[in-house]
Amino acid sequence: MPPTHAASWAGPLQGVRVLDFTRVLAGPAAALALADLGAEVLKVEPPGTGDETRLFPPYREGTSHYFLSVNRGKKSIVLDLKTPEGVALAKSLAAKSDILIENYRPGVMDRLGLGYTALAADNPRLIYCAISGFGQNGPLRDRPSFDIVLQALSGALSVNGEAGAAPTKLGIPLGDLVGGINGPIAILGALYERSVTGRGRFIDVSLLDGMLNLLGYLAQLSFFTGEDPKPQGAQHPNLVPYGIFPARDGSIIIACLMNDFWRRICLALDRRELVEDPRYATSDARRGERQAVNALVSEFTLRHSVDELVELFTRHDVPHAPILGVKEALTQPQAVAREMVVETEHAVLGKVPIVNRPIKFPDAPQPIPTAPPVLGQHTDEILQDVLGLSEQQIQALRAAKVVA
């Protein structure tokens, strides 16, 4: 069992080294998940600009908010992969790593001499995860992909928005972030397999595949009906009442997932007689009376404030929520209790707030994550500690502009 002293245990992946060739969002989110679990993540960045998101405004003292959001707990090394010496250093790091993650278009790493076949020859235990928009095969494999493109091609965009209105992009960049979910799942599965076989493997993660998988019951609904599900706004296609309801001073979410919740809603509304009313007594019946059900619930909620409705629905155990802005979401009591925002020391900004790890290990708490690195912050440390290079060798590489 791991030690319980916070300063001594990085997490369950302590001792695992990840070589991170990713940039922007999908790949960095995957590497971030492994860093959160305690892995040592070495982020390889090109000289000059580094990860493109370092240039995404707005900034504070030249530091991008975007880069800070998905690079906590990592180390940055600058290597020029356009030089033979830079590629050689990358190969040496791969030989001493457990996992490699990259999110270039298919074929780019092979052309650099850093593809799976080349690296596995020196390190057969290497787990190599390639994350791309469309995967390693298929007619779209070489196309660029961005979040909104993936939302459109997966059908997710078509079901998002108000009924009868034009589709609306999801506010959260889920098309990219799905790589941060499926990549780590696949890597952890391969890590377990390696503990049995002693060998790593190549992993192909497609963001479009991930988004299609997230369609969930909407895909099955299409299979059943032969039709495209339509946008429902905040409402559910099959469950009523479900969605946003007006309050005297704002709005509130109510979600009736099961019939017992309908009973609780009726009691909260002081309309006990509706529990057994055949027009509303079952999920199917309420779906057929959507307009009437929404009207009677709205008539009640509109007479009360959001705070009054929260108190009332909490008392009756009705699934509900006020609609919080991002600032309020990050400072709500539940987020505070779960320590979801912490302060860490950044090399340029000093103390900065960051979102904390989403997974907790109560019996062995982890220390606060280190801040996202400034460009090349750990170059010398990695070259010395991982590759064993001397100060003179590092100075020579720096003079040749191989590292920075």
N, C-alpha and C positions, 0 to 999 in steps of 0.2 A: 504494500500500500504506500502511495506517495507521502512524503512528509507533509505535515499540516502547517508548517511555518510559511507564511506568505512569501517571504523573501527568498525561499529556497526552492520553490517549485514553480516552474514556468507554465506547466500544464501537462496534459496527458501526452502531448507530442514532444515533450522535453527531450533533447538529444537528436531530434530529426532535423535535417538541414534541407531547406527548400531553395532552389535556384530559380529566381523569379525574373523572367524575360518579358513581363507583361506591361501594358500601359493603358491609359485611359480608365475604363471601368470594369468590364467583364472579368478580365484576367486579374487585375489588382484586387477585386472583391474576393476572388477565389483564394489568392495568396493571403489576403487579410484573414480569412476564416482559419487558415492553418496557423498563422501567427497568433491569433486569439487562443488557439488550442495549445500554444507553447512551443511551436516549431521556430527554429531560427530561419528567418527569411532574408535572403540576400538579394536585394533588388538591383538588377543590372540595368544601368541607364546609359544612353549615349552622351558623348561630351557636348557641351554647349547648353542645350535646352533641357536635357533629361526627358523624363516622361512628359508628353505633350500637355498634360493637365497642369503642370507647373505654370503654364502660361494662360490658364483659363481665369478670367476676372470673375468677381472682384478679388482684390488682394488686400492683405494687411502687411505693411512693410515688405512688399515684394513677394509675399507668400500667398499662394492660391488657396482659397477655401476648398476648391474641388480636390486638389491633391491631398490636403489634410484629411478629407473625409474617408479615404479608403487605403491609407498607407501607414496607419499606426502600427507600432511594434516591429517595423522592418528596419533593415540596414541598407544603405545605398552605396553602391560601388559604381564608378564611372569607367566603362571600357569602350574603346573604339573598335567595334566589330568589323569595321571596314579595313582594318589592318590585320595581317597574318598573326602578329603578336597578340592582338586583342582576342582573336579567335582562339589562339593557343591557351591564353589565360582562362577563357570561358570553358574550354574543354577540361582544363585542369580542375576548375571548380566543379564541373559536372561529375568528374570522376570521384570527387569527395562529397557528393550530395546524394540524398535519398530520393528527392523529388525534383522534377523540373516542370515549370509551368510556362507556357508561352501562348500569346494570342495574336500572332501575326497571321496573315492570310496563308492558306496551305501552300507549302513549297518554299517559303521564304527561309525558314531555318535550315532546310536541306541545302539551299544554295549557299548559305553561310558556312556549311560544313558542321552544323550543330543540330542536325536532324536526329531522330531516335536511333536509326540504324548505326550511325557513326558513333554516337555517344554510348550506346549499349554495348558496343564492342569492347570499350574500355571499362564500362561499369554495368554489368548485366543485372545488377540489383536496382538500377535506376527506374523509377516510375516517372513516365514522361506524359504529361497532360497537355494536349493541344486544344485550345478553346478558340473557336472561330464562329462566324455568323451562321454558316451553312454546313459546316462539317467538311470532312476530307474528300467527299465524293458527291456526285450529283451535278446537275447543270448550273447551279448557282454557286458552286464552291469558290470560284475566283472573284466573286463580286464583293464590293465593300458593303458592310452592314452597319447600320446605326439603330439605336433603340426604336425610333419611330418606324423604320423599315420593317423591323422584326414584328412590331405590334401589328402593322398592316398585313404582312404576309401570313401571320399566324391566325388571323381572324379575331384576335383580341380587340383590336381597334374597332371592328365592326359592331361589337356588342357593348361598347362603352359610350355613354352619352344618354341624353334624355330621349324618351320615346318620340319618334317622328322628327327628330332633329338630326343634324349632321353628326357623324361619329366624332368622338373626342379622345385625344391622346391621354393615356394614363399619366397622372401627375408624377408617379414614381417610375423611374426608368427600368421597369421590370424586364424589358427585352434584353437589357445588358446584365442586370443583376441575377437573372436566372443562371448565368454562368458561375456566379459566386455561390450558388446553391448546388448545382449538379457537379461542378468540378470537384469540390471537396468530398462529396459523397463518393464519387468514383475513385478518387485518390485514396480515401480511407479504406474502401473495399480492396483496392490493389495492395495497400500496405499490409492488410491482414493476409491476403493471398501470399504475399512475399514471405511472411513469417512462416508459412507452410512449405512453399516451394523453393525459397531462396532466390527467386528471380522477379524482376520488375516487369513492367509491360507498358505498351503504348495505349493511351486513352484518347478517344476522339469525342469531344464535347461540342455539339452544335447548339447555338443559341436558339435557332428556329425550332429544332427538335424540342428543346426545353419549353418554349412557349406553347407549342402544340400540346405538349403533355399537360401544361397548366390549364388548358381549356376545361379539363375535368368533366363535370356533368353536362356542360354545354356541348361537348363533342358527342356524348352519348344521346343527348336530346336530338341532335341533328341526325344521328343514325336512326333513332326511333321514328322521327317525324318526316325525314327526308327534306326538311326545310332549314333555312338559316335562322338561328335564334336572333331576335331583334333587341336593340337597345331598350333597357327598362329604366334608365336613370339609376337612382338608388334603390329601386324596387327589385324584387325577386320575381323571376318569370312564373314561379309556381307557388310561392308562399305569400300569404296575406294575413295580417298586415306586416309589412316589411319595408323599411325605408325611412325617409326623412319626413318628420311631421312638424307643423308650425307650432311654436310656443308664443306666448305674449311678447317675449323679448328676444326671440331667436328661433332656433330649431333644435330638434332632438331626434335621435335615431331610436327606432323600436324594431325589434327583430323577433317575429313569432315563428320559430323553427318547428315546434312540435305542438300538438293539440293542447297539452297541459299548460303551455304558455298562453294560449288563447283564454283559458279559464282564468289565469292570473291577471291578464290584461283586463278582462271583464270586471274582476273584483276591484282592480285599481281604478277603473272608470266608474265604479259604483253602478254597474249595469249587470248584476248577477243573472238577470233573466236571459241575457244573450248567450250564456253558456250552453243552454239546451235548445236555443232557437234553431230549427232545422235549416234555416237559410245560412247559418254561420257555424254550425256545430262541428263540421269536418274541414280539413284542409281543402278538399275538392270543392266543397260548397262555398267556402270563402273565396276561392280563386274565381269562381263564377260570379261572385258579388263584390269584386275588388273595389269598384267605385263606391258602393254603399258602405263597405267596411272602412275604407280610408276616410270617407266623409264623417262617419260617426266618431272615429278616433280623433280626427283633426278638430272636430267641433269641441271635444273635451280638452285637447292639449292647448288649443288656442286661448283658452281661458286661464292658463297657468303660466308661470315663469319657468324657465329652464331649470332653475334650482329647485323649485317646488316639484317639478316632474321627476327630477333625479331622486329626490327624497321619497316620493310616492312609489315610483317603480322599483327602487331599491328595497323598500319595505315589502313589496309584493313579489320580489324576486323575478321581475320581468327583465329580459335582456334589453338593455338600452345603453345609450351613451350621449353625452353632450358632444357637439362637434368642436373640437379644439384646433386652434392654430398650432403651427409647429413650435413656436416659443412656449405656449402653454402646455403642449404635449410633453415637452422635455422637462418641464418643471412641475408637472402634476405629482401629487403625493405618491402614486404608485411607482412612477419613474424614479423618484427620490429614494423610496424605500428599496428599490432594486439597484440603486447606485448606477443608473444608466448614463449619467453624465459625471465625468471626473475631470480633475485638472492634472495636466502633465507638463513637464518642462521641455519647451521647444528651444532649439539652439539659437534661433533668431528672435522669436516672439516672447520668450520667457514663459510664464505660466499661461497655458491656453486650455479652455474647456474642449473636451472631445467626447464623442459617444463611446461608452464602455462596451466591453464584450457582451454579446447577447446570451451567452451560455455560462452558467455558474456551476462551480463545484464546491458545495457548502462545506464538505469535510476537509477541503484543501484549497482555500482561497488563493487566487493568483494576485501578484502585485499589479499595481496600476500599469497599463500599457505604456511603453515608451512613445514619445511623440513621433509623428512622421518625420523622416530624416530630411535634412537639407541635401542638395545635390552633391553626391560624392562624399558625404560625411564620414562614411566608414571604409573608404577605399583602402587606406593604409592598414587599418585594423584587419580587414579581410585578407589582404595580400600577405600580411605577416602571420596572422593566427591560423588561417586555413591553408594557405599555400607555402608558408614557411619562408617567404622571401626576405632578404636582408634589406636594410635601409638603403644601401648602395644600389641594389637591384631595382628598388622602387623608384629611386631618384632617376635612374637611367630610363625606366619606362615612362616616367613623367616628362623627362626631357624629350623623349621621342613622341610625346603626345598620345601614347597608347592608353594611359590612364590619366585621370584628373580628379 
